[in-house]
Amino acid sequence: MTMFLTIAVIVLVFVVIFQIAKASEYVSILKGEDISRKQNNKINGFLMVTFLVLGMIGVWYCNKMLFPKTLLAFDAASVEGARVDSMLWITIGVTGIVFIATQVVLFWFAYKYQEDENRKVFYFPHNNKLEVLWTIVPALVLTVLVVMGLRNWFLFTGDAPKTAMEVEVTGKQFNWIFRYPGKDGAFGKKYFRNIDDAGNNTLGILWDDPLSHDDIVTDKMMLVKGRPVKLIIGSRDVIHDVGLSQFRLKMDAVPGIPTTMWFTPKYTTKEMKEITHNPDFVYEISCDQMCGNGHFSMRGVIDVVDQEEYDAWMAKQKPTYLVVNPDKDPENAKAADSTKLAAKPAAGATKLVAKL
């Protein structure tokens, strides 16, 4: 029923517009085409100026109402992301000036140079200086913007500081998997044919590699405020995209081709809750590449903490190798030895009672 009413309304609107157009034609015939055309030009010229004024007011109003809801209302949460904000503000400033200037000229000319019997049209077919000017100036401005973007890109994707921690980020339909190196500071090897979700080997880690024995696999990323972090990014299935909107960064996650980027968190999660006045604030990692039916739900959580809190969290994490192979876990071995020692006195007491 709703669909039928919608179609009926659309058809009615077209019929009304058609009838208005036909009525306008009849009026033009009665008044004379020249008189009607001149009147329409005056009306259109006035409407052009009105639309310009109302349009500019609308742009200002929308900006005032919606800007607080955008990411730009708050600082970038990473040191390097601040460079992206600066580049974006410069781009908005340049394009904003061009937008306002061109719109004002466009609509003002439509009003000022409407049909006038006392004014002759000036034929202006070609001007080399003007064409050179409007070609070179935009080219120079765009070149500056591109160079700024490339410098930032080379920074993010270049060599991370030696003090940077490393986190491996792997995307799969439809969630993220994070891996931290253990005390050895190196990741163990992995092979996609070894992936076994049922066996807790979601990354296909080769357990024969000694470097993998202290790797920690989690579903949550923990970062340290003020400490650079290098992300080693990959995918298990299709192309994903690591989107870090609060940090102003993103990078493709491509199957079989690792990509990297690095940044330095500037605020802890607790500090961002105060800055944004949002007690439910969390840093998130989203997928910015359409990757399937569940793309909308592919969201991970990042927690930025102080070094002490990070160390305490890391101390509680158990290497995935020990989770998959509990018989190799020293804690399980100690527990088994304790059980045996407790059982021996009990057995000795049983024998003594039997002798008596």
SERO-4910 file (N, C-alpha, C, O; in steps of 0.05 Angstrom, whole numbers):
BEGIN
 pado doro    nc1    nc2    nc3   cac1   cac2   cac3    cc1    cc2    cc3    oc1    oc2    oc3
  Met    A     16    -24      0      0      0      0     17     25      0     12     44    -15
  Thr    A     38     25     17     56     48     18     70     53     -9     73     76    -17
  Met    A     78     31    -22     91     34    -48     72     46    -68     80     62    -85
  Phe    A     47     37    -68     27     48    -87     23     78    -83     22     93   -102
  Leu    A     21     86    -57     17    115    -52     41    131    -60     38    153    -71
  Thr    A     65    120    -56     89    134    -65     90    139    -95     96    160   -104
  Ile    A     83    117   -110     83    119   -139     61    139   -148     66    155   -166
  Ala    A     38    139   -135     17    157   -142     25    186   -137     19    204   -154
  Val    A     39    192   -115     48    219   -109     68    228   -130     67    251   -139
  Ile    A     86    211   -137    107    218   -158     93    225   -184    100    244   -197
  Val    A     74    208   -192     60    213   -217     44    239   -216     44    254   -235
  Leu    A     32    245   -193     17    270   -190     35    294   -192     27    314   -204
  Val    A     58    292   -180     77    315   -182     85    320   -211     86    343   -219
  Phe    A     90    299   -226     98    303   -254     74    315   -270     79    332   -287
  Val    A     50    307   -264     27    318   -278     24    347   -272     18    363   -290
  Val    A     28    355   -246     25    383   -238     46    400   -252     41    422   -263
  Ile    A     71    390   -253     93    405   -266     87    408   -296     91    429   -308
  Phe    A     76    387   -308     70    388   -337     48    409   -342     49    424   -361
  Gln    A     28    409   -325      6    428   -329     15    457   -325      6    475   -339
  Ile    A     33    461   -305     44    488   -301     59    497   -326     57    520   -334
  Ala    A     75    479   -337     91    485   -361     72    492   -385     77    511   -399
  Lys    A     51    477   -388     32    483   -410     18    509   -405     14    525   -424
  Ala    A     11    515   -380     -2    541   -374     17    564   -380      8    585   -390
  Ser    A     42    560   -374     62    581   -379     65    586   -409     68    609   -418
  Glu    A     63    565   -425     64    568   -454     40    584   -464     43    602   -481
  Tyr    A     17    578   -454     -8    593   -462     -6    622   -455    -14    640   -470
  Val    A      5    628   -431      8    656   -422     27    671   -440     23    694   -447
  Ser    A     49    656   -448     69    668   -466     56    676   -493     62    697   -504
  Ile    A     39    658   -503     26    664   -529      8    688   -527      7    705   -545
  Leu    A     -7    690   -504    -26    712   -501    -11    739   -498    -19    759   -509
  Lys    A     11    738   -482     25    763   -477     44    770   -500     50    794   -505
  Gly    A     53    751   -514     73    755   -534    100    743   -524    107    747   -501
  Glu    A    114    729   -542    137    715   -533    159    733   -522    172    727   -502
  Asp    A    163    756   -535    185    774   -526    179    785   -498    197    784   -481
  Ile    A    155    794   -493    148    805   -467    150    783   -446    161    787   -424
  Ser    A    140    760   -452    141    738   -433    169    729   -427    176    724   -404
  Arg    A    186    728   -447    214    721   -443    229    741   -425    244    733   -407
  Lys    A    224    767   -429    238    787   -413    228    785   -384    245    789   -366
  Gln    A    203    781   -380    193    778   -352    205    753   -339    212    754   -315
  Asn    A    207    731   -354    218    707   -342    248    711   -336    258    701   -316
  Asn    A    262    726   -353    290    731   -347    294    747   -321    312    741   -306
  Lys    A    277    767   -317    278    783   -292    272    765   -267    286    767   -247
  Ile    A    252    749   -270    245    731   -248    267    711   -242    275    707   -219
  Asn    A    278    700   -264    300    680   -260    325    693   -248    339    681   -232
  Gly    A    331    718   -257    354    733   -246    351    738   -216    369    734   -200
  Phe    A    327    746   -208    321    750   -179    323    724   -164    334    723   -142
  Leu    A    312    703   -175    313    677   -162    342    667   -159    348    654   -139
  Met    A    359    673   -179    387    665   -177    400    678   -153    414    664   -138
  Val    A    396    704   -149    408    718   -126    397    707   -100    411    703    -80
  Thr    A    370    703   -100    357    692    -76    369    664    -69    374    658    -46
  Phe    A    372    648    -89    383    621    -85    412    623    -74    419    607    -57
  Leu    A    427    642    -85    455    645    -75    455    652    -45    470    640    -30
  Val    A    439    671    -37    438    680     -9    429    657      9    441    651     29
  Leu    A    406    645      1    395    623     18    414    599     18    417    586     39
  Gly    A    427    594     -5    446    571     -6    470    575     13    478    557     27
  Met    A    481    600     13    503    606     31    495    604     60    510    594     77
  Ile    A    471    614     66    461    612     94    458    582    101    464    574    124
  Gly    A    448    566     82    444    538     87    471    524     92    473    507    110
  Val    A    491    531     77    518    519     81    528    526    109    539    509    123
  Trp    A    525    551    116    535    560    143    519    546    165    531    537    185
  Tyr    A    493    543    162    477    531    182    483    501    185    486    491    208
  Cys    A    485    488    163    492    459    164    519    454    177    522    436    193
  Asn    A    538    472    171    565    469    183    563    473    213    575    459    229
  Lys    A    547    493    222    544    499    250    531    475    265    539    469    287
  Met    A    511    463    252    496    442    265    510    415    265    509    400    284
  Leu    A    525    409    243    536    382    239    566    380    246    575    358    251
  Phe    A    580    403    246    609    401    251    616    388    278    634    372    279
  Pro    A    601    394    300    608    380    325    606    350    324    617    336    341
  Lys    A    591    339    304    588    311    302    609    298    285    610    273    282
  Thr    A    627    314    273    648    303    256    673    298    273    675    306    295
  Leu    A    692    283    261    717    277    274    734    302    277    751    303    296
  Leu    A    731    321    260    748    345    260    742    363    284    757    382    290
  Ala    A    720    357    298    713    373    322    733    368    345    735    384    364
  Phe    A    748    346    343    768    339    363    795    334    350    797    327    326
  Asp    A    816    337    365    843    333    355    847    304    346    833    286    356
  Ala    A    865    300    328    873    273    320    885    260    344    900    272    360
  Ala    A    880    234    347    889    219    371    917    208    367    927    194    384
  Ser    A    931    216    345    958    208    341    975    232    333    965    251    322
  Val    A   1001    230    339   1019    253    332   1020    256    302   1018    279    292
  Glu    A   1022    234    288   1024    236    259    997    244    246    996    257    225
  Gly    A    975    236    259    949    243    249    944    273    249    928    283    233
  Ala    A    958    288    266    955    317    267    964    329    240    954    350    232
  Arg    A    983    316    227    992    326    201    970    322    180    967    339    162
  Val    A    955    301    183    932    296    164    911    318    169    900    328    149
  Asp    A    906    324    194    886    346    200    895    372    188    879    387    176
  Ser    A    921    379    191    931    404    180    928    404    149    919    424    138
  Met    A    935    382    136    932    380    107    903    383     99    897    396     79
  Leu    A    885    371    115    856    372    108    846    400    111    830    409     95
  Trp    A    854    414    133    844    442    137    854    460    114    840    478    105
  Ile    A    879    456    106    889    472     83    873    467     58    867    486     43
  Thr    A    867    442     53    852    434     29    824    446     31    814    457     11
  Ile    A    811    444     54    784    456     57    785    486     54    767    498     42
  Gly    A    806    499     64    809    528     61    811    536     32    797    555     23
  Val    A    829    523     17    833    530    -11    808    524    -28    799    542    -42
  Thr    A    797    501    -25    773    494    -41    749    510    -31    731    516    -48
  Gly    A    748    517     -6    726    533      4    726    561     -8    705    571    -16
  Ile    A    749    573    -10    751    600    -22    743    599    -51    729    616    -61
  Val    A    753    578    -65    746    575    -94    715    570    -97    703    582   -115
  Phe    A    704    554    -79    675    548    -81    659    574    -77    641    580    -93
  Ile    A    665    589    -56    650    614    -51    653    634    -74    633    645    -83
  Ala    A    678    637    -84    683    657   -105    668    649   -131    655    666   -143
  Thr    A    669    624   -138    657    615   -163    626    616   -162    613    624   -181
  Gln    A    615    609   -138    586    610   -136    575    638   -136    555    644   -149
  Val    A    589    656   -123    581    684   -123    582    696   -151    563    709   -160
  Val    A    604    691   -165    607    701   -192    585    689   -211    573    702   -227
  Leu    A    581    662   -208    562    648   -225    534    660   -223    521    668   -243
  Phe    A    523    662   -198    496    671   -194    493    702   -198    473    711   -208
  Trp    A    514    717   -191    513    746   -195    513    753   -225    498    771   -234
  Phe    A    529    738   -241    529    743   -270    502    737   -282    493    751   -300
  Ala    A    489    715   -272    463    708   -283    443    730   -278    425    734   -294
  Tyr    A    446    745   -256    428    767   -249    436    793   -264    419    806   -277
  Lys    A    462    800   -263    471    825   -274    469    826   -304    462    847   -316
  Tyr    A    476    804   -317    477    804   -347    453    790   -359    456    775   -379
  Gln    A    430    794   -348    405    784   -361    399    801   -386    412    821   -390
  Glu    A    381    792   -401    375    805   -427    368    835   -423    351    842   -406
  Asp    A    381    852   -439    376    881   -438    379    892   -466    399    889   -479
  Glu    A    358    906   -475    358    917   -503    379    938   -506    388    943   -529
  Asn    A    386    952   -485    406    974   -487    435    965   -484    453    981   -484
  Arg    A    439    939   -482    466    929   -480    472    908   -501    456    890   -505
  Lys    A    494    911   -515    502    893   -535    520    871   -524    536    876   -505
  Val    A    518    848   -535    535    825   -526    563    829   -536    568    835   -559
  Phe    A    582    825   -517    611    827   -525    621    799   -531    621    781   -515
  Tyr    A    630    795   -556    640    769   -565    669    766   -555    687    781   -563
  Phe    A    673    746   -538    699    742   -526    708    713   -530    705    696   -511
  Pro    A    719    706   -553    723    678   -560    749    666   -548    750    642   -544
  His    A    769    682   -543    795    671   -536    813    691   -522    813    715   -530
  Asn    A    828    682   -502    847    699   -488    869    681   -477    865    666   -458
  Asn    A    893    683   -489    915    666   -482    924    671   -453    929    651   -438
  Lys    A    926    696   -444    935    702   -417    916    690   -396    924    679   -376
  Leu    A    890    693   -401    870    683   -382    871    653   -381    870    641   -359
  Glu    A    874    639   -403    875    610   -403    901    600   -390    900    580   -376
  Val    A    923    614   -394    948    606   -380    945    610   -350    954    593   -334
  Leu    A    931    632   -342    928    638   -314    911    616   -300    919    606   -279
  Trp    A    888    609   -312    871    590   -298    879    561   -302    867    543   -292
  Thr    A    901    557   -317    913    531   -319    936    527   -300    939    507   -286
  Ile    A    954    547   -299    978    545   -283    972    548   -253    983    533   -237
  Val    A    955    567   -246    950    571   -217    938    547   -204    948    538   -184
  Pro    A    916    535   -215    906    510   -203    926    487   -203    927    472   -184
  Ala    A    942    486   -224    962    464   -226    983    467   -203    991    448   -191
  Leu    A    992    492   -198   1011    497   -177    999    491   -149   1012    478   -132
  Val    A    974    499   -145    961    494   -119    958    464   -115    963    454    -93
  Leu    A    948    450   -135    945    421   -132    971    407   -129    972    387   -114
  Thr    A    992    417   -141   1019    404   -138   1028    407   -109   1039    388    -98
  Val    A   1024    430    -97   1031    434    -69   1016    415    -51   1027    403    -33
  Leu    A    989    412    -56    973    394    -40    982    365    -43    983    350    -24
  Val    A    988    357    -68    997    330    -73   1024    324    -59   1028    303    -48
  Val    A   1042    344    -60   1069    340    -47   1065    337    -17   1078    321     -4
  Met    A   1047    353     -5   1042    351     23   1031    323     30   1040    310     49
  Gly    A   1013    313     13   1002    287     18   1023    265     15   1023    246     31
  Leu    A   1040    267     -5   1061    247     -8   1081    246     15   1089    225     23
  Arg    A   1088    270     25   1106    271     48   1094    257     72   1108    242     85
  Asn    A   1068    262     77   1056    248     99   1054    218     94   1058    202    113
  Trp    A   1047    211     70   1045    182     63   1072    168     67   1073    146     79
  Phe    A   1093    180     58   1120    168     61   1128    166     91   1142    148     99
  Leu    A   1118    185    107   1123    184    136   1109    160    148   1122    145    163
  Phe    A   1083    157    143   1067    136    156   1076    108    147   1076     90    163
  Thr    A   1084    106    122   1091     79    111   1121     74    111   1129     53    102
  Gly    A   1136     93    120   1165     90    121   1174     74    145   1158     61    158
  Asp    A   1200     75    150   1211     60    173   1201     72    199   1203     96    204
  Ala    A   1192     55    217   1183     63    243   1207     68    261   1228     57    256
  Pro    A   1204     84    282   1226     88    301   1234     61    313   1218     42    315
  Lys    A   1259     59    321   1270     34    333   1256     26    358   1255      3    365
  Thr    A   1244     46    372   1231     40    398   1202     31    393   1187     26    413
  Ala    A   1193     30    368   1165     24    363   1158     -5    370   1174    -24    365
  Met    A   1135     -9    382   1125    -36    386   1112    -46    360   1105    -30    343
  Glu    A   1110    -72    357   1099    -83    332   1074    -99    339   1073   -114    358
  Val    A   1053    -95    322   1028   -110    325   1020   -120    297   1020   -104    278
  Glu    A   1015   -145    295   1005   -156    270    975   -155    269    962   -165    288
  Val    A    964   -144    248    935   -141    245    926   -157    221    935   -152    198
  Thr    A    908   -176    225    898   -193    203    868   -191    202    854   -195    221
  Gly    A    858   -184    178    829   -183    174    818   -208    162    831   -221    146
  Lys    A    794   -215    171    780   -238    159    750   -232    161    742   -216    179
  Gln    A    735   -244    144    706   -239    145    694   -251    170    694   -276    173
  Phe    A    684   -235    190    683   -206    189    693   -196    216    677   -185    232
  Asn    A    718   -200    222    730   -189    247    760   -186    243    771   -192    222
  Trp    A    773   -177    264    802   -172    264    816   -190    284    805   -197    305
  Ile    A    840   -199    277    857   -215    294    883   -201    299    896   -191    279
  Phe    A    892   -198    324    916   -184    330    937   -203    343    930   -220    359
  Arg    A    962   -200    334    983   -217    345   1006   -200    355   1015   -181    341
  Tyr    A   1015   -206    379   1038   -192    391   1062   -211    393   1058   -235    400
  Pro    A   1086   -202    388   1109   -219    392   1114   -222    422   1107   -204    438
  Gly    A   1127   -244    430   1132   -248    458   1158   -233    467   1165   -213    456
  Lys    A   1171   -244    487   1195   -231    498   1218   -231    478   1235   -214    479
  Asp    A   1217   -250    459   1239   -250    439   1236   -227    419   1254   -222    403
  Gly    A   1213   -214    418   1209   -191    400   1206   -198    371   1208   -181    354
  Ala    A   1201   -223    365   1199   -232    337   1174   -250    334   1166   -264    352
  Phe    A   1162   -248    310   1138   -264    304   1147   -291    293   1166   -293    278
  Gly    A   1132   -311    300   1136   -338    288   1125   -339    260   1108   -322    253
  Lys    A   1134   -358    245   1125   -361    218   1096   -371    217   1086   -383    236
  Lys    A   1082   -366    195   1055   -376    192   1051   -383    162   1065   -374    144
  Tyr    A   1031   -401    158   1025   -410    131    995   -414    129    983   -426    147
  Phe    A    983   -404    108    954   -403    107    941   -430    107    919   -433    116
  Arg    A    956   -451     97    944   -478     97    942   -489    126    929   -509    130
  Asn    A    956   -476    145    955   -486    173    932   -473    188    928   -479    212
  Ile    A    916   -455    176    894   -442    190    874   -463    199    865   -480    183
  Asp    A    868   -462    225    849   -482    237    834   -467    259    843   -466    282
  Asp    A    810   -457    252    794   -442    272    786   -460    295    786   -452    318
  Ala    A    779   -485    289    771   -503    310    794   -510    329    789   -515    353
  Gly    A    818   -509    319    841   -515    335    856   -491    346    879   -492    354
  Asn    A    841   -468    348    853   -443    359    877   -433    344    894   -418    355
  Asn    A    879   -440    318    902   -430    302    890   -414    279    890   -422    256
  Thr    A    879   -390    286    865   -374    267    884   -360    247    875   -350    226
  Leu    A    910   -360    252    929   -347    234    946   -367    219    961   -360    201
  Gly    A    943   -393    225    960   -413    211    989   -412    220   1007   -416    204
  Ile    A    993   -407    246   1020   -405    257   1034   -432    256   1021   -453    263
  Leu    A   1059   -433    249   1075   -457    249   1087   -462    277   1105   -448    285
  Trp    A   1075   -481    291   1084   -486    319   1112   -498    320   1124   -499    341
  Asp    A   1122   -508    297   1149   -519    297   1170   -497    298   1193   -502    305
  Asp    A   1162   -473    293   1181   -450    294   1183   -441    323   1163   -432    335
  Pro    A   1206   -442    336   1210   -434    364   1201   -405    369   1193   -399    391
  Leu    A   1204   -388    348   1196   -360    352   1166   -356    357   1158   -336    367
  Ser    A   1151   -376    350   1121   -374    353   1112   -382    381   1088   -378    387
  His    A   1129   -393    397   1121   -405    422   1113   -384    443   1099   -390    462
  Asp    A   1121   -359    439   1113   -338    458   1095   -316    445   1090   -296    458
  Asp    A   1086   -321    421   1068   -302    408   1041   -302    421   1031   -323    431
  Ile    A   1029   -279    422   1003   -276    436    982   -266    415    986   -245    403
  Val    A    961   -282    412    940   -275    393    915   -266    409    907   -281    427
  Thr    A    905   -243    403    882   -232    418    861   -221    398    866   -218    374
  Asp    A    838   -214    409    817   -201    392    814   -172    400    794   -159    392
  Lys    A    834   -161    414    833   -133    422    861   -122    421    881   -135    428
  Met    A    863    -98    410    890    -85    408    895    -67    431    878    -50    438
  Met    A    918    -71    444    926    -54    466    950    -38    457    970    -49    448
  Leu    A    949    -11    460    971      6    453    979     24    476    964     27    495
  Val    A   1003     35    474   1014     51    496   1015     80    487   1025     87    465
  Lys    A   1005     98    504   1006    127    498   1035    136    496   1052    130    513
  Gly    A   1041    151    474   1067    162    471   1088    143    459   1111    151    455
  Arg    A   1081    118    455   1100     99    444   1092     92    415   1069     83    411
  Pro    A   1109     96    396   1103     89    368   1095     59    365   1106     42    379
  Val    A   1077     54    347   1069     27    342   1069     22    312   1059     39    296
  Lys    A   1081      0    304   1082     -7    275   1062    -30    271   1063    -51    284
  Leu    A   1043    -26    252   1023    -46    246   1032    -61    221   1038    -49    200
  Ile    A   1033    -87    224   1039   -105    201   1012   -117    192   1001   -134    207
  Ile    A   1002   -109    169    974   -114    162    972   -135    140    987   -135    121
  Gly    A    952   -153    143    947   -173    123    918   -182    124    902   -171    139
  Ser    A    911   -201    107    884   -211    105    884   -241    101    902   -252     89
  Arg    A    863   -254    112    860   -283    110    845   -291     85    847   -313     75
  Asp    A    828   -273     75    810   -281     53    808   -261     31    820   -265     10
  Val    A    793   -239     35    790   -218     14    804   -193     22    816   -191     44
  Ile    A    803   -173      5    816   -147     11    799   -132     32    775   -128     28
  His    A    811   -125     54    799   -109     75    814    -82     76    832    -77     60
  Asp    A    807    -65     95    821    -40     97    820    -32    127    799    -28    139
  Val    A    844    -29    138    846    -20    166    840     10    168    855     26    158
  Gly    A    817     16    179    809     44    183    812     53    211    798     42    229
  Leu    A    829     72    216    834     83    243    825    112    243    842    130    242
  Ser    A    799    117    244    789    144    240    798    164    261    805    186    255
  Gln    A    799    155    286    808    174    307    837    181    305    846    202    313
  Phe    A    853    162    294    881    167    290    887    179    262    910    186    256
  Arg    A    866    182    245    868    194    219    885    178    199    899    189    182
  Leu    A    884    151    202    901    135    184    884    111    173    864    104    185
  Lys    A    893    100    151    881     76    140    901     62    122    919     75    111
  Met    A    897     36    118    915     21    101    901     -4     92    886    -17    108
  Asp    A    905    -12     67    893    -36     56    905    -61     69    929    -62     75
  Ala    A    887    -81     73    896   -107     82    892   -127     59    869   -133     52
  Val    A    914   -135     47    913   -151     22    923   -179     27    943   -183     40
  Pro    A    908   -199     18    917   -227     22    944   -232      9    947   -226    -15
  Gly    A    962   -243     24    988   -251     13   1008   -228      9   1031   -233      2
  Ile    A   1000   -203     14   1018   -180     10   1017   -163     35   1000   -146     38
  Pro    A   1035   -167     54   1035   -151     79   1039   -121     73   1056   -114     57
  Thr    A   1024   -104     86   1028    -75     85   1034    -65    113   1027    -78    133
  Thr    A   1047    -42    115   1054    -31    141   1048     -2    143   1046     13    123
  Met    A   1044      7    167   1043     36    174   1048     39    204   1045     20    219
  Trp    A   1056     62    212   1061     67    240   1051     94    249   1047    112    233
  Phe    A   1046     96    275   1036    121    287   1042    121    317   1049    100    328
  Thr    A   1038    144    329   1043    147    358   1017    156    372   1009    179    367
  Pro    A   1004    139    388    980    148    402    986    172    420   1006    173    433
  Lys    A    967    191    420    971    216    435    955    217    461    963    231    480
  Tyr    A    932    204    461    915    204    485    907    176    492    903    159    475
  Thr    A    904    171    518    894    145    527    864    145    522    851    166    517
  Thr    A    852    121    524    823    119    521    809    135    542    788    148    536
  Lys    A    819    134    567    806    150    589    807    180    583    788    194    588
  Glu    A    830    189    572    832    218    566    813    226    543    801    247    544
  Met    A    809    208    523    791    214    501    762    215    511    746    229    499
  Lys    A    755    199    531    728    200    542    723    228    554    701    238    552
  Glu    A    743    240    566    740    267    578    740    288    556    725    307    557
  Ile    A    757    284    536    759    304    514    733    305    498    724    327    491
  Thr    A    722    282    492    698    280    476    672    283    493    650    285    482
  His    A    675    283    519    652    283    537    633    260    532    609    262    534
  Asn    A    645    238    525    630    213    519    641    190    536    662    179    530
  Pro    A    626    183    557    636    162    574    637    134    561    650    116    571
  Asp    A    624    131    538    624    106    523    644    106    500    644     87    484
  Phe    A    661    126    499    680    128    477    700    104    476    710     96    497
  Val    A    705     93    453    725     73    449    739     79    422    726     88    403
  Tyr    A    765     74    421    779     74    395    770     50    379    767     28    391
  Glu    A    765     53    354    757     30    338    774     27    313    785     46    303
  Ile    A    775      2    305    787     -5    279    765    -16    262    753    -36    268
  Ser    A    760     -2    240    738    -10    222    749    -20    195    772    -15    189
  Cys    A    732    -33    181    740    -41    154    728    -21    134    704    -17    132
  Asp    A    746     -7    120    738     14    102    737      5     73    739     21     54
  Gln    A    735    -21     69    733    -33     42    710    -53     42    710    -71     58
  Met    A    692    -50     23    669    -68     22    680    -97     18    694   -103     -1
  Cys    A    673   -114     38    685   -141     38    665   -163     40    673   -187     43
  Gly    A    639   -157     38    619   -179     39    594   -170     54    592   -146     61
  Asn    A    576   -189     58    550   -182     71    553   -172     99    537   -156    108
  Gly    A    574   -181    113    577   -173    141    597   -150    144    607   -145    166
  His    A    602   -135    123    622   -114    124    616    -93    145    634    -83    159
  Phe    A    590    -87    149    582    -66    168    589    -73    196    592    -56    213
  Ser    A    592    -99    202    597   -108    230    626   -113    236    633   -120    258
  Met    A    643   -108    216    672   -114    219    685    -91    235    695    -72    223
  Arg    A    684    -93    260    694    -71    278    710    -83    301    701   -102    314
  Gly    A    733    -72    306    750    -81    328    754    -58    348    749    -34    342
  Val    A    763    -65    372    767    -45    393    796    -42    399    811    -61    400
  Ile    A    805    -17    402    832    -10    409    832      4    436    816     23    440
  Asp    A    849     -4    454    850      8    481    878     20    484    898      6    483
  Val    A    880     46    487    905     60    491    908     65    521    891     78    534
  Val    A    930     56    532    935     58    561    963     68    567    979     72    548
  Asp    A    969     71    592    997     78    600   1014     54    599   1004     31    597
  Gln    A   1041     58    601   1059     35    598   1055     15    621   1057     -9    616
  Glu    A   1050     25    645   1047      7    668   1023    -11    664   1024    -35    669
  Glu    A   1001      1    655    976    -15    651    980    -35    628    970    -57    629
  Tyr    A    995    -27    608   1001    -45    586   1018    -69    595   1012    -92    588
  Asp    A   1038    -63    611   1055    -85    621   1039   -104    638   1043   -128    637
  Ala    A   1021    -93    655   1004   -111    671    986   -128    654    982   -152    660
  Trp    A    975   -117    633    958   -132    615    974   -154    600    965   -176    598
  Met    A    998   -146    591   1014   -165    576   1023   -188    594   1025   -211    585
  Ala    A   1027   -183    620   1036   -204    638   1014   -225    643   1020   -248    650
  Lys    A    989   -217    639    967   -235    643    961   -252    618    947   -272    619
  Gln    A    973   -245    595    967   -259    570    984   -285    569   1007   -285    575
  Lys    A    971   -306    560    984   -332    557    991   -336    527    973   -333    510
  Pro    A   1015   -344    521   1022   -349    493   1002   -369    480    994   -388    493
  Thr    A    995   -364    456    976   -381    442    986   -410    439    970   -429    438
  Tyr    A   1012   -413    437   1024   -439    435   1016   -457    459   1011   -481    456
  Leu    A   1016   -445    482   1010   -460    507    980   -465    509    971   -484    521
  Val    A    963   -447    496    935   -451    496    928   -475    478    911   -491    485
  Val    A    942   -477    455    937   -499    437    949   -525    447    939   -546    442
  Asn    A    972   -522    461    986   -546    472    987   -544    502   1009   -537    513
  Pro    A    965   -549    516    965   -546    545    985   -564    559    994   -558    582
  Asp    A    993   -586    547   1012   -605    559   1040   -592    560   1057   -602    575
  Lys    A   1045   -571    544   1071   -558    544   1072   -535    564   1093   -522    568
  Asp    A   1049   -529    577   1047   -506    595   1060   -513    622   1052   -532    635
  Pro    A   1081   -498    630   1094   -503    655   1075   -501    679   1078   -516    699
  Glu    A   1056   -484    678   1037   -481    700   1020   -507    703   1015   -515    726
  Asn    A   1013   -519    681    998   -544    682   1015   -566    694   1006   -583    709
  Ala    A   1041   -566    686   1060   -586    697   1063   -583    727   1063   -603    742
  Lys    A   1065   -558    736   1068   -553    765   1043   -562    780   1045   -574    802
  Ala    A   1020   -557    768    995   -565    781    993   -595    782    984   -606    802
  Ala    A   1003   -609    761   1002   -638    761   1021   -649    783   1015   -669    796
  Asp    A   1045   -637    786   1065   -645    806   1053   -641    834   1057   -658    851
  Ser    A   1039   -619    838   1028   -614    864   1006   -634    871   1004   -643    893
  Thr    A    991   -642    850    970   -663    854    983   -689    862    973   -703    879
  Lys    A   1005   -696    849   1019   -721    855   1030   -721    884   1028   -741    898
  Leu    A   1043   -698    891   1054   -696    918   1032   -698    939   1036   -710    961
  Ala    A   1009   -687    934    987   -688    953    976   -716    954    966   -725    975
  Ala    A    978   -731    932    967   -758    932    985   -778    946    975   -797    957
  Lys    A   1012   -773    947   1030   -792    960   1025   -795    990   1023   -818    999
  Pro    A   1023   -774   1006   1017   -778   1034    991   -792   1039    989   -809   1057
  Ala    A    971   -787   1022    945   -800   1025    948   -830   1020    936   -846   1034
  Ala    A    965   -838   1001    970   -866    995    985   -879   1018    979   -902   1025
  Gly    A   1005   -864   1029   1020   -875   1052   1002   -880   1076   1005   -900   1090
  Ala    A    984   -862   1081    965   -864   1103    947   -888   1099    940   -902   1118
  Thr    A    939   -894   1075    922   -916   1069    936   -942   1074    924   -961   1086
  Lys    A    962   -944   1066    977   -968   1072    980   -973   1102    978   -996   1111
  Leu    A    985   -952   1117    989   -954   1146    963   -965   1160    964   -981   1178
  Val    A    941   -955   1151    915   -964   1162    911   -993   1155    900  -1008   1171
  Ala    A    919  -1001   1131    915  -1029   1123    932  -1048   1140    923  -1069   1147
  Lys    A    957  -1039   1148    974  -1056   1164    962  -1059   1192    963  -1080   1204
  Leu    A    952  -1037   1202    940  -1039   1229    915  -1057   1229    902  -1060   1249
***
